[in-house]
Protein backbone atom coordinates (compact mmCIF):
# COMPACT_ATOMS: atom_id res chain seq x y z
CA UNK A 1 0.00 0.00 0.00
CA UNK A 2 1.33 3.42 -0.93
CA UNK A 3 2.47 5.41 2.13
CA UNK A 4 0.76 8.78 2.37
CA UNK A 5 0.67 11.71 4.80
CA UNK A 6 -1.14 9.96 7.67
CA UNK A 7 -0.02 6.37 7.01
CA UNK A 8 3.54 6.68 8.29
CA UNK A 9 2.76 8.37 11.65
CA UNK A 10 -0.02 5.84 12.27
CA UNK A 11 2.27 2.92 11.48
CA UNK A 12 4.92 4.43 13.77
CA UNK A 13 2.33 4.70 16.56
CA UNK A 14 1.44 1.00 16.33
CA UNK A 15 5.09 -0.02 16.09
CA UNK A 16 5.81 1.93 19.32
CA UNK A 17 3.90 -0.77 21.29
CA UNK A 18 2.19 1.93 23.33
CA UNK A 19 -0.85 1.30 25.55
CA UNK A 20 -2.82 3.29 22.97
CA UNK A 21 -1.54 4.16 19.48
CA UNK A 22 -3.98 7.05 19.22
CA UNK A 23 -2.64 8.55 22.46
CA UNK A 24 0.78 8.32 20.81
CA UNK A 25 -0.55 10.19 17.75
CA UNK A 26 -2.33 12.74 19.96
CA UNK A 27 0.87 13.54 21.87
CA UNK A 28 2.84 14.01 18.64
CA UNK A 29 0.14 16.28 17.22
CA UNK A 30 0.03 18.36 20.40
CA UNK A 31 3.82 18.75 20.45
CA UNK A 32 3.79 19.67 16.76
CA UNK A 33 1.14 22.32 17.36
CA UNK A 34 3.02 23.81 20.33
CA UNK A 35 6.13 23.99 18.15
CA UNK A 36 4.12 25.56 15.33
CA UNK A 37 2.55 28.21 17.56
CA UNK A 38 5.52 29.04 19.80
CA UNK A 39 8.59 27.37 18.32
CA UNK A 40 11.62 28.78 16.48
CA UNK A 41 9.63 29.39 13.29
CA UNK A 42 7.71 32.15 15.14
CA UNK A 43 4.34 31.26 13.58
CA UNK A 44 2.67 33.49 16.16
CA UNK A 45 4.10 36.46 14.22
CA UNK A 46 2.16 35.48 11.08
CA UNK A 47 -1.06 37.45 10.70
CA UNK A 48 -3.22 34.47 9.70
CA UNK A 49 -2.01 32.35 12.64
CA UNK A 50 -2.49 35.21 15.10
CA UNK A 51 -6.00 35.77 13.75
CA UNK A 52 -6.86 32.14 14.51
CA UNK A 53 -5.30 32.10 17.99
CA UNK A 54 -7.06 35.39 18.74
CA UNK A 55 -10.36 33.89 17.63
CA UNK A 56 -10.12 30.51 19.36
CA UNK A 57 -7.92 31.24 22.36
CA UNK A 58 -6.78 28.18 24.35
CA UNK A 59 -8.23 25.90 26.99
CA UNK A 60 -6.92 25.77 30.57
CA UNK A 61 -4.79 22.67 29.95
CA UNK A 62 -3.11 24.14 26.89
CA UNK A 63 -2.47 27.52 28.51
CA UNK A 64 -0.52 25.60 31.14
CA UNK A 65 1.42 23.70 28.48
CA UNK A 66 2.16 26.96 26.65
CA UNK A 67 3.52 28.42 29.90
CA UNK A 68 5.68 25.34 30.45
CA UNK A 69 6.91 25.43 26.84
CA UNK A 70 9.12 28.37 27.71
CA UNK A 71 8.58 31.04 25.04
CA UNK A 72 7.41 33.82 27.37
CA UNK A 73 7.50 36.60 24.77
CA UNK A 74 5.59 34.59 22.17
CA UNK A 75 2.95 33.60 24.71
CA UNK A 76 2.71 37.20 25.89
CA UNK A 77 2.17 38.52 22.36
CA UNK A 78 -0.51 35.92 21.69
CA UNK A 79 -2.28 36.78 24.94
CA UNK A 80 -2.00 40.51 24.32
CA UNK A 81 -3.91 40.46 21.03
CA UNK A 82 -6.30 37.77 22.31
CA UNK A 83 -7.22 40.08 25.19
CA UNK A 84 -7.97 42.84 22.70
CA UNK A 85 -10.57 40.50 21.22
CA UNK A 86 -11.87 39.47 24.66
CA UNK A 87 -12.30 43.11 25.69
CA UNK A 88 -14.20 43.87 22.51
CA UNK A 89 -16.44 40.83 22.95
CA UNK A 90 -17.10 41.65 26.59
CA UNK A 91 -18.10 45.21 25.65
CA UNK A 92 -20.60 43.79 23.16
CA UNK A 93 -21.94 41.32 25.73
CA UNK A 94 -22.38 44.07 28.32
CA UNK A 95 -24.34 46.23 25.86
CA UNK A 96 -26.73 43.35 25.13
CA UNK A 97 -27.07 42.06 28.69
CA UNK A 98 -30.10 42.48 30.92
CA UNK A 99 -30.73 40.32 34.01
CA UNK A 100 -33.84 38.17 33.71
CA UNK A 101 -36.77 38.57 36.09
CA UNK A 102 -37.35 35.44 38.14
CA UNK A 103 -40.57 34.62 39.95
CA UNK A 104 -40.67 33.29 43.52
CA UNK A 105 -41.51 29.83 42.17
CA UNK A 106 -38.59 30.10 39.78
CA UNK A 107 -36.21 30.97 42.63
CA UNK A 108 -37.46 28.04 44.72
CA UNK A 109 -37.14 25.72 41.76
CA UNK A 110 -33.66 27.04 41.03
CA UNK A 111 -32.50 26.33 44.56
CA UNK A 112 -33.67 22.75 44.37
CA UNK A 113 -32.25 22.08 40.92
CA UNK A 114 -28.76 20.70 40.66
CA UNK A 115 -28.64 21.01 36.87
CA UNK A 116 -26.10 23.69 35.93
CA UNK A 117 -25.46 22.46 32.38
CA UNK A 118 -27.62 25.13 30.70
CA UNK A 119 -26.56 28.74 31.14
CA UNK A 120 -29.23 31.15 32.39
CA UNK A 121 -27.59 34.30 31.04
CA UNK A 122 -25.99 35.46 27.81
CA UNK A 123 -22.88 36.27 29.86
CA UNK A 124 -22.69 32.70 31.10
CA UNK A 125 -23.12 31.36 27.58
CA UNK A 126 -20.37 33.64 26.27
CA UNK A 127 -17.96 32.70 29.07
CA UNK A 128 -18.70 29.00 28.56
CA UNK A 129 -18.06 29.28 24.81
CA UNK A 130 -14.68 30.91 25.52
CA UNK A 131 -13.75 28.17 27.99
CA UNK A 132 -14.49 25.44 25.45
CA UNK A 133 -12.67 27.13 22.56
CA UNK A 134 -9.02 26.16 21.99
CA UNK A 135 -6.78 26.50 18.94
CA UNK A 136 -4.71 23.41 19.86
CA UNK A 137 -7.72 21.23 20.72
CA UNK A 138 -9.40 22.23 17.43
CA UNK A 139 -6.29 21.40 15.42
CA UNK A 140 -6.08 17.98 17.06
CA UNK A 141 -9.79 17.19 16.61
CA UNK A 142 -9.71 18.09 12.93
CA UNK A 143 -6.57 16.05 12.25
CA UNK A 144 -7.62 13.15 14.49
CA UNK A 145 -10.60 12.38 12.26
CA UNK A 146 -8.22 11.96 9.32
CA UNK A 147 -6.21 9.46 11.36
CA UNK A 148 -9.38 7.50 12.12
CA UNK A 149 -10.21 7.45 8.40
CA UNK A 150 -6.66 6.34 7.62
CA UNK A 151 -6.81 3.59 10.26
CA UNK A 152 -9.79 1.92 8.59
CA UNK A 153 -8.36 2.38 5.11
CA UNK A 154 -5.12 0.68 6.18
CA UNK A 155 -6.94 -1.97 8.21
CA UNK A 156 -8.95 -2.96 5.13
CA UNK A 157 -6.17 -2.76 2.52
CA UNK A 158 -2.81 -3.33 4.24
CA UNK A 159 -2.24 -6.84 5.71
CA UNK A 160 0.96 -5.74 7.47
CA UNK A 161 -0.88 -2.93 9.26
CA UNK A 162 -3.73 -5.25 10.19
CA UNK A 163 -1.18 -7.56 11.79
CA UNK A 164 0.22 -4.62 13.80
CA UNK A 165 -3.30 -3.89 15.02
CA UNK A 166 -3.91 -7.50 16.06
CA UNK A 167 -0.61 -7.60 17.99
CA UNK A 168 -1.13 -4.21 19.65
CA UNK A 169 -1.92 -3.52 23.31
CA UNK A 170 -5.35 -2.20 22.39
CA UNK A 171 -6.47 1.36 23.10
CA UNK A 172 -7.34 3.66 25.95
CA UNK A 173 -11.05 3.71 26.80
CA UNK A 174 -11.81 7.10 25.12
CA UNK A 175 -10.06 6.18 21.86
CA UNK A 176 -11.59 2.69 21.97
CA UNK A 177 -14.98 4.43 22.07
CA UNK A 178 -14.10 6.61 19.09
CA UNK A 179 -12.85 3.61 17.13
CA UNK A 180 -16.02 1.65 17.90
CA UNK A 181 -18.25 4.50 16.78
CA UNK A 182 -16.26 5.03 13.60
CA UNK A 183 -16.28 1.30 12.76
CA UNK A 184 -20.04 1.17 13.15
CA UNK A 185 -20.34 4.18 10.84
CA UNK A 186 -17.94 3.31 8.00
CA UNK A 187 -17.64 -0.48 7.76
CA UNK A 188 -20.05 -2.67 5.77
CA UNK A 189 -21.98 -5.13 7.95
CA UNK A 190 -19.85 -8.16 7.10
CA UNK A 191 -16.57 -6.33 7.77
CA UNK A 192 -18.05 -4.67 10.85
CA UNK A 193 -18.67 -8.01 12.57
CA UNK A 194 -15.18 -9.26 11.71
CA UNK A 195 -13.60 -6.06 13.06
CA UNK A 196 -15.44 -6.18 16.38
CA UNK A 197 -14.67 -9.91 16.68
CA UNK A 198 -11.01 -8.84 16.69
CA UNK A 199 -11.22 -5.53 18.59
CA UNK A 200 -13.27 -6.66 21.58
CA UNK A 201 -11.10 -9.66 22.60
CA UNK A 202 -8.02 -7.46 22.06
CA UNK A 203 -9.40 -4.87 24.49
CA UNK A 204 -10.49 -7.47 27.03
CA UNK A 205 -7.10 -9.22 26.97
CA UNK A 206 -5.20 -5.98 27.48
CA UNK A 207 -7.46 -4.63 30.23
CA UNK A 208 -6.95 -7.91 32.07
CA UNK A 209 -3.19 -7.62 31.50
CA UNK A 210 -3.20 -4.16 33.05
CA UNK A 211 -5.34 -5.33 35.95
CA UNK A 212 -2.77 -8.03 36.70
CA UNK A 213 0.05 -5.48 36.54
CA UNK A 214 -1.82 -3.17 38.92
CA UNK A 215 -2.63 -6.07 41.24
CA UNK A 216 1.06 -6.97 41.50
CA UNK A 217 2.02 -3.27 41.80
CA UNK A 218 -0.19 -3.03 44.90
CA UNK A 219 1.10 -6.35 46.28
CA UNK A 220 4.65 -5.01 46.08
CA UNK A 221 3.80 -2.61 48.93
CA UNK A 222 3.17 -5.63 51.16
CA UNK A 223 6.29 -6.45 53.22
CA UNK A 224 5.98 -10.10 52.16
CA UNK A 225 6.74 -9.17 48.54
CA UNK A 226 9.16 -6.25 48.97
CA UNK A 227 12.12 -8.28 47.66
CA UNK A 228 10.17 -9.92 44.82
CA UNK A 229 10.63 -8.90 41.20
CA UNK A 230 8.40 -6.06 39.95
CA UNK A 231 7.80 -8.09 36.78
CA UNK A 232 6.03 -5.75 34.32
CA UNK A 233 4.27 -3.68 36.99
CA UNK A 234 6.78 -0.95 37.85
CA UNK A 235 5.09 1.63 35.61
CA UNK A 236 1.60 0.14 35.97
CA UNK A 237 0.22 3.28 37.62
CA UNK A 238 0.80 5.63 34.69
CA UNK A 239 -0.09 2.97 32.13
CA UNK A 240 -3.31 2.23 34.00
CA UNK A 241 -4.22 5.92 34.06
CA UNK A 242 -3.54 6.16 30.34
CA UNK A 243 -5.62 3.08 29.56
CA UNK A 244 -8.52 4.37 31.66
CA UNK A 245 -8.62 7.97 30.45
CA UNK A 246 -5.98 8.56 27.75
CA UNK A 247 -2.86 10.70 27.79
CA UNK A 248 0.49 10.36 29.56
CA UNK A 249 0.27 11.38 33.23
CA UNK A 250 3.98 10.76 33.85
CA UNK A 251 5.22 12.88 30.94
CA UNK A 252 7.47 15.82 31.86
CA UNK A 253 6.47 19.23 30.46
CA UNK A 254 7.15 19.62 26.74
CA UNK A 255 9.51 22.55 26.34
CA UNK A 256 11.08 24.56 23.55
CA UNK A 257 14.25 23.10 22.04
CA UNK A 258 15.90 26.53 22.34
Backbone torsions as a table, in degrees:
resi	resn	phi	psi	omega
1	UNK	NA	134.2	-179.5
2	UNK	-64.9	131.0	-179.9
3	UNK	-80.7	127.2	-179.2
4	UNK	-121.2	-171.2	-169.4
5	UNK	-53.5	-42.6	-174.4
6	UNK	-98.6	-12.6	-177.4
7	UNK	-65.9	-47.7	-174.3
8	UNK	-65.0	-49.6	178.0
9	UNK	-60.3	-34.9	-179.9
10	UNK	-70.2	-40.8	175.2
11	UNK	-62.1	-44.2	177.6
12	UNK	-58.0	-39.9	-178.7
13	UNK	-64.1	-41.6	178.9
14	UNK	-72.1	-34.2	178.4
15	UNK	-71.2	-19.0	-179.8
16	UNK	-71.6	-12.4	-179.6
17	UNK	56.1	41.6	179.2
18	UNK	-79.7	162.7	175.1
19	UNK	-63.6	-24.8	176.8
20	UNK	-151.7	111.6	179.5
21	UNK	-58.6	-31.7	-179.7
22	UNK	-75.6	-27.1	169.7
23	UNK	-64.4	-39.5	178.3
24	UNK	-60.6	-46.0	177.7
25	UNK	-63.6	-43.7	-178.5
26	UNK	-59.9	-43.6	179.4
27	UNK	-63.0	-44.0	179.3
28	UNK	-62.6	-41.6	179.2
29	UNK	-64.8	-41.6	179.2
30	UNK	-63.8	-45.0	178.4
31	UNK	-62.9	-41.7	178.5
32	UNK	-60.3	-41.8	-177.9
33	UNK	-70.3	-38.2	175.2
34	UNK	-61.7	-42.7	177.0
35	UNK	-63.1	-41.2	-179.1
36	UNK	-63.7	-42.6	-175.9
37	UNK	-76.7	-41.0	-170.5
38	UNK	-122.2	-2.1	-173.1
39	UNK	-77.1	-171.4	-174.4
40	UNK	-58.3	-25.8	179.7
41	UNK	-71.3	-9.1	176.3
42	UNK	53.8	48.2	179.6
43	UNK	-63.0	-25.6	-179.4
44	UNK	-65.2	-13.8	177.0
45	UNK	-85.5	-11.3	178.9
46	UNK	-79.0	135.3	-175.0
47	UNK	-60.3	-41.5	-176.3
48	UNK	-68.8	-37.2	177.9
49	UNK	-67.8	-44.7	-179.9
50	UNK	-62.4	-36.8	178.4
51	UNK	-61.5	-39.6	179.7
52	UNK	-71.3	-44.1	180.0
53	UNK	-67.2	-33.5	174.9
54	UNK	-63.3	-41.6	-176.3
55	UNK	-70.8	-47.8	-174.5
56	UNK	-85.5	-36.2	-170.7
57	UNK	68.6	-156.9	-178.7
58	UNK	-143.4	153.9	177.1
59	UNK	-79.8	171.7	-177.7
60	UNK	-58.8	-44.6	-177.6
61	UNK	-63.1	-39.6	-177.0
62	UNK	-81.2	-25.7	169.7
63	UNK	-61.3	-41.3	179.0
64	UNK	-63.5	-42.8	-179.9
65	UNK	-68.2	-32.9	175.0
66	UNK	-66.1	-39.6	178.2
67	UNK	-63.8	-42.9	-179.4
68	UNK	-69.4	-26.8	-176.1
69	UNK	-59.1	-38.1	170.6
70	UNK	112.2	-11.4	179.4
71	UNK	-87.5	86.3	-175.3
72	UNK	-66.3	-42.7	-178.6
73	UNK	-64.6	-47.7	-179.9
74	UNK	-59.0	-44.4	178.7
75	UNK	-63.6	-40.4	179.3
76	UNK	-62.7	-42.4	179.6
77	UNK	-65.7	-40.3	177.6
78	UNK	-62.6	-45.7	-179.5
79	UNK	-65.4	-37.7	-178.0
80	UNK	-58.5	-51.6	-177.7
81	UNK	-74.4	-28.9	175.8
82	UNK	-64.3	-38.2	179.3
83	UNK	-69.7	-27.8	172.2
84	UNK	-60.3	-42.6	179.0
85	UNK	-67.9	-43.1	-180.0
86	UNK	-60.9	-42.3	179.2
87	UNK	-62.6	-41.3	178.9
88	UNK	-65.0	-44.1	179.7
89	UNK	-64.2	-41.9	179.7
90	UNK	-63.4	-40.7	176.5
91	UNK	-57.4	-43.4	-180.0
92	UNK	-66.3	-39.8	179.2
93	UNK	-64.8	-41.3	-179.7
94	UNK	-63.0	-40.9	179.6
95	UNK	-62.8	-35.0	-177.2
96	UNK	-86.8	-14.9	-168.3
97	UNK	-80.6	139.0	169.8
98	UNK	-147.4	126.8	179.9
99	UNK	-60.6	142.5	178.4
100	UNK	-78.9	156.8	176.5
101	UNK	-96.0	125.2	-175.6
102	UNK	-113.8	131.3	178.4
103	UNK	-73.9	167.1	176.8
104	UNK	-58.7	-43.7	178.8
105	UNK	-62.8	-37.4	178.3
106	UNK	-64.9	-39.4	178.5
107	UNK	-65.7	-42.6	178.8
108	UNK	-63.7	-42.3	178.4
109	UNK	-64.1	-40.1	-179.9
110	UNK	-63.8	-35.4	179.9
111	UNK	-68.8	-33.6	-178.1
112	UNK	-80.1	-27.5	-174.9
113	UNK	-76.2	135.5	176.7
114	UNK	-102.2	1.8	-176.8
115	UNK	-84.2	110.2	179.5
116	UNK	-112.9	14.6	-175.4
117	UNK	-68.4	-37.6	-177.6
118	UNK	-94.7	129.1	179.7
119	UNK	-73.1	144.7	178.5
120	UNK	-93.0	-19.3	-175.5
121	UNK	-125.9	158.0	175.4
122	UNK	-65.4	-30.8	177.9
123	UNK	-66.3	-42.7	177.7
124	UNK	-63.3	-40.6	178.7
125	UNK	-64.1	-41.9	179.0
126	UNK	-64.0	-47.6	-179.9
127	UNK	-61.3	-39.6	179.9
128	UNK	-66.6	-38.0	178.9
129	UNK	-65.6	-36.3	178.3
130	UNK	-67.9	-39.8	-178.4
131	UNK	-63.9	-33.9	-175.6
132	UNK	-89.6	-3.4	-176.7
133	UNK	-97.1	128.5	-177.5
134	UNK	-152.3	125.2	-179.7
135	UNK	-59.1	-44.4	-176.4
136	UNK	-71.4	-43.8	176.9
137	UNK	-59.2	-43.5	-179.3
138	UNK	-63.2	-41.7	178.9
139	UNK	-61.2	-44.6	-179.4
140	UNK	-64.4	-46.3	-177.0
141	UNK	-60.2	-42.3	-179.4
142	UNK	-65.8	-40.5	-178.0
143	UNK	-77.8	-33.7	-179.4
144	UNK	-58.4	-39.9	179.5
145	UNK	-61.2	-35.3	178.3
146	UNK	-67.8	-34.0	176.4
147	UNK	-69.0	-37.3	175.2
148	UNK	-62.4	-45.0	177.7
149	UNK	-59.3	-43.4	-178.9
150	UNK	-65.9	-38.2	178.3
151	UNK	-55.5	-49.3	-176.1
152	UNK	-72.7	-31.3	174.5
153	UNK	-63.4	-45.2	-179.2
154	UNK	-71.6	-37.6	178.4
155	UNK	-59.6	-38.7	-176.3
156	UNK	-81.4	-27.6	-169.7
157	UNK	-115.7	-15.7	-172.8
158	UNK	-118.8	101.8	-178.3
159	UNK	-59.1	-35.7	-179.7
160	UNK	-65.5	-39.8	178.4
161	UNK	-69.0	-39.9	178.1
162	UNK	-59.5	-37.7	177.9
163	UNK	-66.2	-39.1	175.5
164	UNK	-60.3	-41.9	178.1
165	UNK	-61.1	-46.7	-176.9
166	UNK	-66.9	-26.6	179.9
167	UNK	-95.6	2.6	-176.0
168	UNK	-75.1	175.1	177.7
169	UNK	-92.8	17.4	-179.7
170	UNK	80.5	-150.5	-172.1
171	UNK	-140.7	160.6	171.0
172	UNK	-67.9	162.1	-176.4
173	UNK	-60.1	-46.0	179.2
174	UNK	-60.8	-43.8	-179.4
175	UNK	-73.3	-30.4	172.3
176	UNK	-60.0	-41.6	177.5
177	UNK	-62.8	-44.4	178.7
178	UNK	-61.6	-43.2	-178.6
179	UNK	-64.4	-39.9	178.9
180	UNK	-64.4	-44.5	179.3
181	UNK	-63.1	-43.2	-178.3
182	UNK	-67.6	-39.3	178.1
183	UNK	-61.5	-43.0	-179.8
184	UNK	-65.1	-28.2	-178.1
185	UNK	-82.5	-40.5	-167.7
186	UNK	-105.1	-21.0	-174.8
187	UNK	-88.5	140.6	171.2
188	UNK	-62.3	158.4	-172.8
189	UNK	-55.3	-43.4	-177.6
190	UNK	-65.1	-44.5	179.2
191	UNK	-70.7	-32.4	179.8
192	UNK	-59.8	-48.3	-179.6
193	UNK	-62.0	-43.6	179.9
194	UNK	-62.7	-40.0	179.8
195	UNK	-64.2	-48.4	-179.1
196	UNK	-67.8	-29.2	175.2
197	UNK	-65.2	-21.3	176.3
198	UNK	-95.8	-42.7	-176.0
199	UNK	-65.9	-45.9	-172.3
200	UNK	-66.9	-45.4	174.5
201	UNK	-63.1	-33.6	177.7
202	UNK	-62.3	-44.9	178.5
203	UNK	-65.7	-45.0	-178.7
204	UNK	-61.3	-45.6	-179.7
205	UNK	-59.7	-42.6	-175.0
206	UNK	-79.8	-28.5	171.9
207	UNK	-67.8	-38.6	176.5
208	UNK	-66.3	-39.2	176.5
209	UNK	-59.0	-45.2	-179.7
210	UNK	-68.3	-36.2	175.9
211	UNK	-59.4	-44.1	-179.9
212	UNK	-64.0	-39.6	176.5
213	UNK	-62.6	-43.6	179.9
214	UNK	-67.9	-36.5	177.5
215	UNK	-61.2	-44.9	179.4
216	UNK	-71.9	-35.1	175.4
217	UNK	-55.9	-46.1	179.6
218	UNK	-68.4	-39.8	178.7
219	UNK	-61.1	-30.1	-178.5
220	UNK	-64.5	-16.5	176.7
221	UNK	-85.5	-4.9	173.6
222	UNK	-82.8	131.5	-176.1
223	UNK	-55.5	-26.9	-177.9
224	UNK	-67.3	-22.2	-175.7
225	UNK	-115.7	10.3	-172.3
226	UNK	-62.5	-27.6	179.9
227	UNK	-96.8	0.4	-179.6
228	UNK	-77.5	159.1	178.7
229	UNK	-66.3	142.6	177.7
230	UNK	-70.6	-15.7	-174.6
231	UNK	56.9	-126.3	-179.0
232	UNK	-104.8	21.9	-170.3
233	UNK	-102.5	-1.6	-172.1
234	UNK	-60.2	-36.4	178.9
235	UNK	-107.6	26.2	-175.8
236	UNK	-64.4	-30.6	-176.7
237	UNK	-62.3	-53.7	-178.6
238	UNK	-69.3	-34.0	177.5
239	UNK	-69.1	-36.6	177.2
240	UNK	-65.2	-41.6	177.3
241	UNK	-62.8	-42.0	178.6
242	UNK	-62.8	-45.8	-177.6
243	UNK	-63.8	-35.3	-177.6
244	UNK	-75.8	-37.3	-171.0
245	UNK	-134.7	-4.5	-178.9
246	UNK	88.1	164.0	177.1
247	UNK	86.1	-176.0	-175.0
248	UNK	-130.8	87.1	-174.7
249	UNK	-63.0	-22.2	-178.0
250	UNK	-94.1	-0.1	-179.5
251	UNK	-64.3	137.6	170.1
252	UNK	-72.6	164.0	177.0
253	UNK	-56.9	141.8	174.9
254	UNK	-86.3	121.4	-173.3
255	UNK	-121.1	163.3	179.1
256	UNK	-62.3	144.5	178.4
257	UNK	-69.8	-21.6	-177.5
258	UNK	-83.4	NA	NA
